Amino acid sequence: MLRTDLTHPVLFDHPSDHVPGAVLLEAARQIARLVLGTPCADVESIDLEFQRFVELDEPTTVTAAPAAGGVDAVDVDFAQWGVTKARGTVRLEPPRTIAHRHSVAEAHRA
């Protein structure tokens, strides 16, 4: 289920009767990390198709599964009452080793 914090100062900066697209993007990012078991992975890309408004006052089911043929990709679906409202794919960057992170940090310092 999608949970929304209506007091979030950026995602809900004005009154609305629907869930903002930015909230769905963030939910997709979070569930992709959960499905792939990589809680700190960076996003490579998010490709969502918004088919209808996601109503704020209705329960939203979020389903996700590893994408076919995509090692670091997850297919995500947002539905209300069995009707898909948005769907797409989230691709996370492959996990990096600690040595790689240190080499990138060193390159930025130079």
N, C-alpha and C positions, 0 to 999 in steps of 0.2 A: 504494500500500500504506500502511496505517495503521502508523505507528511510535509506540510508547509508551515513555515514560521511567518505568520502574517505581520509580525513586528520587525522583520528584517529590514533595515533602513535602505538597502540598495535594491533588493529583489522586489520589495513592495513599497516603492517610494510614492505611490499614489493609489487611490482606491481602484479596485478592479473586480469584475465579476467572473474572471477567468484566471487560470494559472499562467503567469508570464512564461514566455518561451525560455528565458534565462533559467527559470526554476527547473524546467524539463531538461535543459542541457546539463545543469549541475547534478540532477538526479541520475541522468544517463552516465555521467562520469563516475559517480559514486558506485553505482551498481556494476559497472564494468570492472572497476577495481576489486569489488567484492567477488564477482564471478571468477575472475582470473587469479584471485588470491595475491594480488600485488597492490597493497594499500598505499604505496608511495609512488606508483607509476605515474609518469607524465602522460598527458594526452597527445597523441600524434594527430588525430582528426576525429571529428564528430560529424556524421552525416545523418541528420534527422529530417523526416518529411512530416510536416504538420498538416494533418488532413482536416481537422476540425478543432474548434476551441475546446480546451480541457476546462470544464466548469469547476469553479472553485468550491462550490457547495455540494459536489457529488464525490463519492469515493472513487479513487483512481487506482487501478491495479497496474503494477509495473512488473513485467516479466522480462527475463533476460537469459540468454544462453550463448555459449561460445559460437561464434560465426563459423559456418562451414568453410573449411579451407583457410581460415584465418587464425594463426597461432596466437596473436595478441589482439584479437577482435571479438567483440560481443554484439549480438543482435538484441535490441531493446524494443519493447512495445509498451505503450501507455494506453490503457483502455478504461472506459466507463460503461458499466452495464453491458459488457460483452462487445462493445463497439470500439474498434481501434481509433484513437484520436491522433496519435503520433507514433512513428516507428522509425527505426534506423539502425545504424551501426556505429559503435565507438571503437576506435583503434588506439591502443596504448603503445607507448614506446617500449621496445624490448628492455628487460631489466639490464641495468649496467652494473659492472663490478665496481667495488670500492676503488681499485686501481684506476679505472677509467675516470671516475669522478675526480680523483686527485689530479690526474693529468689534465683534465679540463680546467680545474681550478688554477693549476699552475700556468696554463696557457693564458688565462685571463689576467693573471698578475704580471705577466711579462710585458 
